[in-house]
Amino acid sequence: MSDALAEVMNQIASGKIEATRVIAAADNLALQGADTDALGLYRTWLQYNSANPLAYAIQYNLGVLLGKFGDQEGAVEAFKAALAQRPDFYPAHINLGSTYERLGRTSDAVTQWLGMVNQLPAITGETVNYKVSALKQIGRVLEHTSLEESGEDALRQCIELVQPADAMQHWIAIRQKLCKWPVLAGVANTTRRQLFAAMSPHCLVFHSDDPLLHLARGYKYYKAKIGRPKVFFDRAFHRAALATRPKRRIRIGYLSSYFREHAHGYLTAEMYKLHDRQRFEVYAYSCSRRTGDRIQTQLMKDVDHFVDILDMNDEDVAKRIQADGIDILIDFNGYTGEARPAIMAMRPAPIAVNWLGYPGSMGTPYHDYVIADDFTIPKDFEIYYSEKVVRLPCYQPNDRQRVVANINWTREAAGLPANATVFCGFNGLQKITAPMWARFMDILSRVPNGVLWLLDGGERINERLRQEAIKHGVTPDRIIFAPKLINAEHLSRYPLADLFLDTSPCGAHTTASDSLWMGVPVLTVAGRGFASRVCGSLAVAAGLSDLVCTTFEEYVEKAVELGNDKRRRQAVRDRLAANRDTCDLFDTDKLVRHLDGLLESMWEDFVADRVPVPDLTNLSVYDEIGTDLDTDDLELLGRTDYLDLYRAQLRDYDRHCPIAPDTRLWAAATPAKAASPPKGKAKKGK
């Protein structure tokens, strides 16, 4: 114990020190990294001063520190003690709710925040801020529960008060999940454009096939949410470290929150053990929940080093990755799920790769490469990506050892009509848009014995979709919902379907692979954006390029033709079955061989000092233009003049405020020629 700290402790014991001086001393200790001493200081003061009028502030600070140390139960007691002395101390309400959430006590968290909202006095600037904070917490927590509509309402109130962008993001995500169309409507004093401008990159891929905007919105998100970190390892640091790097295997690091039973985890389960261990050493940095499930357990065995970073802060994780000597860090989250993008921003490895988690460009200065294939990103579409595009035979890995339950399903047992044409659409319901629903209903109206088999979204969402069917003249009994089952049992019922109908602009990823593995063909329409081309890539890699359409009209016609012709459907199924064991889609050994080659080439690029530098020029301008172009009645996939729309807006923008040349659509004062969508049928990728 330092002399200064000992002196403060003596003053506490003698009753000669005020709470404000204790807080100042504790803050000073915390700045020096001596959190444990600060904790002792607070506890000692409370032993002698529990009845002091400012004890609530010390209890609150104690709770914050205990939470930092992971003692959530202790934090709960400290926050409760603060509120017992001063019930109107609203920061303690907020933090107590957050601590309940960390303990998994979601209902207690929401009750705490709602209680605070209800006891707030007349509106002032301060109480508005507290109310907004509580409403945002409620909406965020309820977004992933069966009480989404309550979360939507809380966030709507929050937006109507002060229009915070983060509340808008969560509100939009809930609306998409609930299939509330139009999504961008229903908030007083807020325009559709304001809501759309706040849409997150991940929600945007569900909304619009506009890859220029996807790129620009990723850049906007990076600038607003991440920015330039205080600690980062720049290119010069890594170049200098290269000189002292010992001769050894290339170290690959996978960073993910999906190392568990999750769609992403199912795809990659077989892959890790197939890396060439003569050339590579494999690390997994896991911010996944600790489930101990089959996927997580297997992965921990198949990688060389499994590092649990769930409870580590971003800066410590980055320092750990750098200390481990990772050469290539692969971002498996991007802007999805429980991502930790600030870790990537610190550039803890000399090479950073965007792969598999987020279906689009990250739009950051620190993602160097994106892994794709010839279909997901044709050569002409590279203008939609800030990263350098590198390609596999098929970009998506698959687990050939996926577990399928041994259940002898009948259609009757699954709630399906025995003699119907069953169109399944097992994508997440947030991927269904109003125009896509209209196409599904058009198909059903022209296939008299057809039914649409969807995943169960809960009774409220199910009923909403039944009502939407009625609006299109389709009886609601033709919309059938599949109850949620564990993955192995869910896979086993796929063969009951005749044809998988993909969604747009965000299509099937893992669900398409599952369908094809289980022998059910997928019908898709390929757009321009990554998310709208993944399913087409998988179909091509499975030998079903004729089921990849280029227009929505072709998509509907083909669905109707196959729906009404059992023999044609069976011929496609037979072809899929014949290809399954030899096609690129399920050749995981081939994928990893090519992946190893890509990774080795990336390392060679670094050694030769030719790692690509992302071009982020004018992306703020592209975001403004794309935001202005979007409307509920415009689907950009159907616009053959897509790039011309942007060029015209760039010319107008430049007349008002000259913009610098970029490598996409704007070369000085003369717009450069750029790619239009490929025409004709899809061809098998190499």
VEXLOMI-237643 format. One line per field, with one value per residue (C-alpha): residue number from 1; z, y, x. Coordinates in steps of 0.05 Angstrom, whole numbers. Last residue first. Layout:
BEGIN
num	NUM; ...
pz	Z; ...
py	Y; ...
px	X; ...
END
This chain:
BEGIN
num	686; 685; 684; 683; 682; 681; 680; 679; 678; 677; 676; 675; 674; 673; 672; 671; 670; 669; 668; 667; 666; 665; 664; 663; 662; 661; 660; 659; 658; 657; 656; 655; 654; 653; 652; 651; 650; 649; 648; 647; 646; 645; 644; 643; 642; 641; 640; 639; 638; 637; 636; 635; 634; 633; 632; 631; 630; 629; 628; 627; 626; 625; 624; 623; 622; 621; 620; 619; 618; 617; 616; 615; 614; 613; 612; 611; 610; 609; 608; 607; 606; 605; 604; 603; 602; 601; 600; 599; 598; 597; 596; 595; 594; 593; 592; 591; 590; 589; 588; 587; 586; 585; 584; 583; 582; 581; 580; 579; 578; 577; 576; 575; 574; 573; 572; 571; 570; 569; 568; 567; 566; 565; 564; 563; 562; 561; 560; 559; 558; 557; 556; 555; 554; 553; 552; 551; 550; 549; 548; 547; 546; 545; 544; 543; 542; 541; 540; 539; 538; 537; 536; 535; 534; 533; 532; 531; 530; 529; 528; 527; 526; 525; 524; 523; 522; 521; 520; 519; 518; 517; 516; 515; 514; 513; 512; 511; 510; 509; 508; 507; 506; 505; 504; 503; 502; 501; 500; 499; 498; 497; 496; 495; 494; 493; 492; 491; 490; 489; 488; 487; 486; 485; 484; 483; 482; 481; 480; 479; 478; 477; 476; 475; 474; 473; 472; 471; 470; 469; 468; 467; 466; 465; 464; 463; 462; 461; 460; 459; 458; 457; 456; 455; 454; 453; 452; 451; 450; 449; 448; 447; 446; 445; 444; 443; 442; 441; 440; 439; 438; 437; 436; 435; 434; 433; 432; 431; 430; 429; 428; 427; 426; 425; 424; 423; 422; 421; 420; 419; 418; 417; 416; 415; 414; 413; 412; 411; 410; 409; 408; 407; 406; 405; 404; 403; 402; 401; 400; 399; 398; 397; 396; 395; 394; 393; 392; 391; 390; 389; 388; 387; 386; 385; 384; 383; 382; 381; 380; 379; 378; 377; 376; 375; 374; 373; 372; 371; 370; 369; 368; 367; 366; 365; 364; 363; 362; 361; 360; 359; 358; 357; 356; 355; 354; 353; 352; 351; 350; 349; 348; 347; 346; 345; 344; 343; 342; 341; 340; 339; 338; 337; 336; 335; 334; 333; 332; 331; 330; 329; 328; 327; 326; 325; 324; 323; 322; 321; 320; 319; 318; 317; 316; 315; 314; 313; 312; 311; 310; 309; 308; 307; 306; 305; 304; 303; 302; 301; 300; 299; 298; 297; 296; 295; 294; 293; 292; 291; 290; 289; 288; 287; 286; 285; 284; 283; 282; 281; 280; 279; 278; 277; 276; 275; 274; 273; 272; 271; 270; 269; 268; 267; 266; 265; 264; 263; 262; 261; 260; 259; 258; 257; 256; 255; 254; 253; 252; 251; 250; 249; 248; 247; 246; 245; 244; 243; 242; 241; 240; 239; 238; 237; 236; 235; 234; 233; 232; 231; 230; 229; 228; 227; 226; 225; 224; 223; 222; 221; 220; 219; 218; 217; 216; 215; 214; 213; 212; 211; 210; 209; 208; 207; 206; 205; 204; 203; 202; 201; 200; 199; 198; 197; 196; 195; 194; 193; 192; 191; 190; 189; 188; 187; 186; 185; 184; 183; 182; 181; 180; 179; 178; 177; 176; 175; 174; 173; 172; 171; 170; 169; 168; 167; 166; 165; 164; 163; 162; 161; 160; 159; 158; 157; 156; 155; 154; 153; 152; 151; 150; 149; 148; 147; 146; 145; 144; 143; 142; 141; 140; 139; 138; 137; 136; 135; 134; 133; 132; 131; 130; 129; 128; 127; 126; 125; 124; 123; 122; 121; 120; 119; 118; 117; 116; 115; 114; 113; 112; 111; 110; 109; 108; 107; 106; 105; 104; 103; 102; 101; 100; 99; 98; 97; 96; 95; 94; 93; 92; 91; 90; 89; 88; 87; 86; 85; 84; 83; 82; 81; 80; 79; 78; 77; 76; 75; 74; 73; 72; 71; 70; 69; 68; 67; 66; 65; 64; 63; 62; 61; 60; 59; 58; 57; 56; 55; 54; 53; 52; 51; 50; 49; 48; 47; 46; 45; 44; 43; 42; 41; 40; 39; 38; 37; 36; 35; 34; 33; 32; 31; 30; 29; 28; 27; 26; 25; 24; 23; 22; 21; 20; 19; 18; 17; 16; 15; 14; 13; 12; 11; 10; 9; 8; 7; 6; 5; 4; 3; 2; 1
pz	-1233; -1228; -1266; -1309; -1291; -1349; -1388; -1369; -1320; -1279; -1304; -1295; -1296; -1345; -1312; -1295; -1324; -1278; -1240; -1247; -1211; -1215; -1175; -1169; -1139; -1163; -1113; -1106; -1126; -1085; -1120; -1190; -1161; -1126; -1190; -1228; -1172; -1174; -1249; -1239; -1183; -1225; -1284; -1241; -1231; -1303; -1311; -1251; -1228; -1172; -1150; -1122; -1117; -1085; -1013; -1033; -1034; -1080; -1027; -980; -1038; -1055; -984; -974; -1040; -1016; -950; -991; -1031; -1026; -983; -1027; -986; -986; -1013; -980; -1027; -980; -1008; -940; -936; -1005; -990; -928; -971; -1020; -963; -941; -1012; -1019; -952; -975; -1039; -1000; -950; -1005; -1038; -972; -960; -1025; -1009; -1053; -1105; -1128; -1121; -1066; -1081; -1156; -1166; -1112; -1145; -1213; -1183; -1148; -1214; -1250; -1193; -1201; -1275; -1264; -1212; -1260; -1230; -1178; -1227; -1277; -1224; -1192; -1260; -1277; -1211; -1216; -1289; -1271; -1212; -1260; -1267; -1245; -1214; -1219; -1285; -1248; -1209; -1206; -1131; -1140; -1183; -1129; -1076; -1116; -1131; -1056; -1042; -1095; -1059; -997; -1039; -1074; -1149; -1155; -1165; -1164; -1128; -1133; -1086; -1097; -1037; -1029; -955; -972; -1019; -964; -912; -959; -975; -900; -887; -936; -961; -994; -976; -1031; -1041; -1013; -1036; -1050; -1032; -1075; -1062; -986; -943; -955; -904; -844; -822; -822; -768; -725; -726; -715; -653; -670; -680; -705; -781; -801; -857; -903; -947; -890; -896; -962; -1016; -1046; -1038; -977; -949; -951; -912; -859; -854; -848; -789; -757; -760; -732; -673; -663; -659; -719; -739; -799; -865; -910; -968; -998; -1070; -1095; -1142; -1166; -1199; -1136; -1096; -1143; -1139; -1063; -1061; -1108; -1062; -1003; -1040; -1053; -978; -955; -925; -897; -826; -829; -824; -885; -884; -945; -965; -1026; -1016; -1076; -1041; -1039; -966; -938; -887; -810; -800; -779; -840; -885; -859; -823; -808; -757; -755; -735; -781; -753; -799; -816; -886; -854; -907; -928; -967; -1019; -1074; -1118; -1072; -1090; -1070; -1073; -1048; -995; -1008; -1044; -1093; -1149; -1149; -1186; -1255; -1233; -1209; -1133; -1108; -1172; -1182; -1108; -1045; -992; -974; -965; -929; -874; -838; -874; -866; -916; -888; -956; -960; -932; -860; -827; -884; -893; -882; -876; -838; -849; -804; -740; -681; -728; -673; -716; -716; -641; -646; -690; -632; -664; -623; -684; -750; -774; -792; -753; -778; -782; -803; -772; -812; -781; -708; -665; -600; -571; -626; -611; -536; -547; -589; -536; -481; -521; -534; -462; -439; -411; -475; -498; -494; -532; -567; -594; -643; -671; -678; -605; -585; -650; -628; -561; -591; -644; -595; -542; -485; -487; -466; -504; -562; -557; -583; -610; -649; -667; -723; -739; -813; -863; -839; -805; -872; -853; -851; -776; -780; -835; -807; -762; -809; -835; -770; -731; -779; -770; -695; -649; -622; -644; -671; -633; -678; -690; -729; -723; -773; -755; -813; -792; -768; -785; -729; -736; -721; -787; -793; -729; -765; -820; -767; -731; -797; -817; -754; -688; -653; -586; -582; -634; -697; -711; -683; -682; -726; -775; -780; -789; -845; -879; -875; -901; -961; -979; -972; -1010; -1069; -1061; -1069; -1065; -1010; -945; -917; -935; -899; -833; -829; -849; -795; -815; -788; -857; -868; -806; -823; -895; -871; -833; -757; -721; -704; -717; -756; -820; -844; -843; -892; -873; -804; -817; -741; -754; -800; -749; -694; -736; -752; -678; -662; -713; -694; -622; -644; -685; -628; -649; -585; -557; -615; -622; -549; -554; -616; -579; -523; -572; -611; -547; -528; -598; -589; -527; -552; -539; -580; -587; -514; -490; -540; -531; -455; -457; -506; -462; -401; -436; -466; -397; -366; -420; -415; -339; -349; -401; -359; -363; -299; -251; -270; -230; -290; -328; -267; -257; -330; -324; -263; -292; -356; -318; -273; -335; -366; -306; -347; -298; -349; -356; -280; -283; -338; -296; -236; -280; -305; -236; -205; -257; -237; -165; -148; -97; -55; 7; -16; -86; -67; -27; -87; -131; -82; -75; -151; -158; -109; -150; -214; -187; -255; -234; -276; -244; -175; -198; -220; -156; -113; -152; -136; -63; -57; -88; -41; 19; 5; 62; 110; 145; 120; 141; 179; 142; 78; 77; 81; 24; -21; -8; -17; -86; -104; -83; -128; -186; -184; -259; -247; -271; -222; -165; -184; -187; -118; -90; -121; -95; -25; -28; -46; 10; 62; 104; 178; 207; 242; 203; 138; 153; 166; 99; 63; 95; 75; 3; 1; 33; -19; 0
py	-445; -419; -452; -403; -362; -348; -283; -213; -190; -129; -64; -47; 20; 74; 133; 197; 257; 314; 274; 200; 185; 117; 72; 87; 156; 227; 283; 319; 389; 417; 439; 419; 357; 335; 342; 301; 249; 244; 229; 177; 143; 134; 113; 57; 27; 37; -36; -25; -90; -101; -29; -44; 22; 26; 36; 90; 94; 142; 196; 147; 121; 192; 210; 144; 153; 223; 194; 141; 195; 162; 100; 64; 6; -3; -70; -108; -99; -96; -159; -194; -171; -196; -263; -268; -256; -309; -359; -343; -353; -420; -444; -424; -464; -526; -510; -507; -571; -609; -580; -608; -597; -537; -556; -617; -689; -720; -679; -684; -745; -722; -653; -684; -729; -670; -631; -690; -697; -624; -633; -695; -660; -603; -549; -523; -527; -483; -435; -428; -417; -362; -327; -326; -305; -245; -229; -223; -257; -327; -381; -448; -465; -461; -523; -559; -553; -497; -460; -467; -444; -382; -366; -370; -321; -271; -227; -221; -200; -144; -142; -187; -261; -291; -357; -426; -479; -554; -600; -659; -653; -623; -573; -550; -545; -505; -458; -450; -433; -375; -358; -292; -219; -176; -222; -287; -359; -408; -480; -532; -597; -598; -662; -671; -615; -654; -684; -617; -590; -652; -641; -567; -571; -557; -494; -509; -504; -454; -467; -413; -446; -444; -368; -367; -329; -267; -221; -186; -255; -272; -209; -232; -299; -262; -221; -285; -317; -255; -254; -329; -337; -335; -408; -422; -422; -473; -442; -486; -504; -542; -487; -466; -399; -365; -395; -363; -295; -301; -314; -255; -209; -233; -212; -143; -135; -159; -226; -229; -213; -279; -318; -363; -429; -415; -482; -491; -554; -577; -611; -684; -701; -633; -610; -611; -643; -710; -707; -695; -758; -757; -820; -789; -806; -737; -705; -686; -647; -689; -658; -590; -536; -479; -419; -381; -433; -445; -393; -321; -259; -189; -131; -94; -30; -68; -47; -31; -106; -119; -124; -183; -222; -221; -275; -314; -318; -332; -290; -275; -202; -172; -113; -96; -39; 24; 5; -3; -71; -97; -146; -209; -204; -268; -307; -271; -203; -210; -170; -175; -145; -169; -127; -77; -35; -29; -105; -104; -46; -89; -136; -168; -197; -209; -178; -119; -161; -225; -277; -228; -267; -244; -262; -260; -273; -263; -284; -216; -181; -223; -211; -135; -134; -173; -127; -66; -98; -115; -187; -225; -262; -270; -346; -366; -434; -452; -507; -512; -578; -594; -528; -533; -599; -572; -510; -549; -602; -552; -526; -463; -410; -351; -334; -281; -333; -320; -383; -396; -440; -454; -459; -488; -559; -558; -556; -532; -589; -588; -519; -535; -587; -541; -481; -483; -506; -451; -398; -422; -426; -482; -451; -413; -357; -296; -296; -278; -330; -323; -353; -361; -375; -430; -410; -372; -322; -252; -201; -163; -172; -132; -68; -80; -93; -27; 11; -17; 10; -24; 11; 42; 105; 77; 116; 111; 56; 75; 136; 125; 50; 59; 110; 63; 5; 52; 69; -4; -24; 40; 19; -52; -30; -91; -61; -80; -143; -117; -52; -87; -109; -40; -6; 38; 109; 143; 102; 129; 201; 189; 162; 226; 232; 274; 214; 144; 94; 82; 53; -20; -15; -68; -99; -167; -173; -186; -126; -82; -106; -88; -20; -4; -27; 21; 78; 72; 77; 139; 178; 215; 256; 243; 209; 162; 141; 129; 86; 48; 30; 9; -35; -68; -83; -113; -154; -190; -260; -242; -215; -143; -143; -125; -69; -39; -38; -8; 45; 62; 69; 116; 157; 165; 185; 237; 264; 270; 314; 360; 368; 330; 328; 273; 204; 148; 111; 111; 85; 28; 11; 6; -40; -83; -91; -114; -160; -193; -202; -236; -266; -241; -191; -166; -157; -115; -72; -60; -41; 6; 44; 47; 70; 125; 148; 169; 181; 125; 156; 115; 50; 66; 67; 2; -30; -9; -40; -104; -112; -98; -154; -202; -178; -191; -189; -141; -85; -99; -91; -25; 2; -23; 12; 76; 70; 53; 114; 158; 130; 143; 218; 232; 193; 136; 82; 124; 81; 15; 53; 88; 21; -8; 52; 52; -23; -18; 39; -5; -61; -12; 8; 21; 90; 123; 79; 104; 176; 161; 129; 191; 237; 193; 193; 269; 276; 229; 274; 256; 265; 207; 177; 112; 150; 194; 132; 101; 166; 165; 92; 109; 166; 122; 68; 0
px	-288; -358; -415; -452; -513; -559; -559; -538; -486; -507; -477; -403; -370; -352; -318; -356; -319; -299; -246; -261; -326; -360; -314; -239; -249; -237; -248; -315; -334; -392; -456; -437; -404; -468; -508; -456; -454; -530; -529; -474; -513; -575; -531; -504; -574; -597; -618; -665; -697; -648; -659; -728; -765; -834; -811; -762; -686; -651; -638; -603; -561; -539; -521; -484; -446; -424; -398; -362; -326; -257; -252; -202; -175; -98; -76; -18; 41; 99; 133; 127; 55; 37; 71; 27; -35; -11; -5; -75; -102; -67; -93; -162; -154; -135; -191; -244; -219; -224; -293; -321; -394; -408; -356; -396; -374; -416; -479; -479; -524; -572; -579; -592; -646; -678; -680; -712; -763; -784; -793; -836; -879; -898; -943; -895; -837; -872; -898; -830; -798; -849; -839; -763; -764; -807; -761; -703; -635; -655; -611; -647; -611; -545; -563; -495; -485; -433; -484; -537; -488; -468; -540; -556; -498; -518; -569; -526; -465; -502; -517; -578; -586; -656; -664; -695; -667; -669; -685; -637; -619; -551; -585; -633; -579; -534; -592; -607; -534; -538; -607; -622; -620; -651; -688; -716; -706; -761; -740; -774; -811; -810; -816; -741; -727; -755; -689; -654; -702; -689; -614; -622; -665; -737; -779; -849; -858; -911; -960; -988; -1040; -1091; -1089; -1129; -1093; -1128; -1068; -1097; -1113; -1039; -1022; -1072; -1036; -970; -996; -1023; -955; -922; -970; -968; -892; -846; -853; -809; -845; -879; -917; -971; -986; -1046; -1070; -1001; -1019; -1046; -988; -936; -970; -971; -896; -886; -927; -886; -823; -851; -869; -800; -782; -711; -734; -772; -707; -700; -737; -779; -809; -853; -894; -934; -992; -1011; -1001; -1020; -968; -973; -905; -935; -982; -923; -890; -823; -783; -736; -662; -637; -586; -518; -472; -411; -405; -396; -397; -353; -380; -338; -344; -283; -249; -236; -197; -227; -185; -226; -265; -319; -374; -324; -307; -372; -341; -298; -358; -368; -415; -407; -332; -320; -313; -261; -253; -184; -151; -200; -166; -188; -261; -318; -338; -360; -417; -448; -423; -400; -367; -302; -270; -194; -142; -67; -13; -48; -71; -103; -135; -197; -204; -214; -263; -307; -328; -389; -446; -489; -468; -426; -365; -371; -321; -263; -201; -135; -72; -3; -21; 41; 8; 28; -12; -73; -65; -57; -120; -158; -134; -158; -226; -241; -236; -295; -313; -241; -237; -174; -173; -104; -87; -157; -195; -206; -237; -278; -308; -331; -361; -399; -424; -448; -406; -449; -399; -427; -382; -328; -279; -210; -193; -120; -93; -20; -7; 43; 57; -11; -47; -116; -167; -179; -211; -261; -308; -349; -349; -420; -453; -417; -444; -516; -506; -487; -423; -362; -405; -379; -319; -246; -206; -131; -82; -9; 38; 87; 155; 219; 227; 197; 250; 248; 173; 163; 185; 133; 80; 94; 98; 30; -2; -15; -71; -88; -130; -178; -195; -269; -313; -387; -392; -335; -345; -420; -410; -361; -409; -464; -420; -407; -480; -499; -456; -484; -557; -601; -645; -678; -647; -577; -594; -609; -536; -508; -550; -609; -600; -606; -670; -702; -686; -709; -776; -786; -793; -845; -888; -861; -904; -865; -799; -817; -874; -891; -886; -854; -839; -765; -761; -797; -750; -688; -718; -729; -658; -628; -675; -654; -581; -596; -627; -691; -701; -771; -806; -747; -751; -826; -815; -760; -807; -861; -813; -790; -861; -870; -807; -834; -816; -744; -686; -709; -732; -662; -650; -719; -714; -644; -666; -727; -682; -633; -688; -720; -654; -641; -712; -702; -641; -671; -734; -800; -840; -820; -793; -828; -856; -790; -752; -801; -796; -720; -723; -778; -738; -677; -717; -748; -679; -647; -590; -538; -513; -585; -591; -528; -557; -620; -578; -538; -599; -632; -566; -560; -630; -616; -690; -694; -638; -618; -649; -627; -553; -562; -595; -536; -487; -527; -531; -457; -441; -482; -447; -377; -343; -287; -317; -385; -352; -324; -392; -425; -372; -385; -460; -447; -401; -455; -509; -464; -470; -518; -472; -507; -459; -399; -349; -355; -374; -306; -270; -310; -297; -222; -217; -249; -201; -143; -168; -177; -103; -96; -66; -130; -168; -125; -140; -214; -210; -176; -229; -285; -254; -247; -321; -341; -309; -248; -235; -274; -213; -218; -226; -166; -124; -146; -128; -58; -48; -66; -15; 39; 28; 0
END
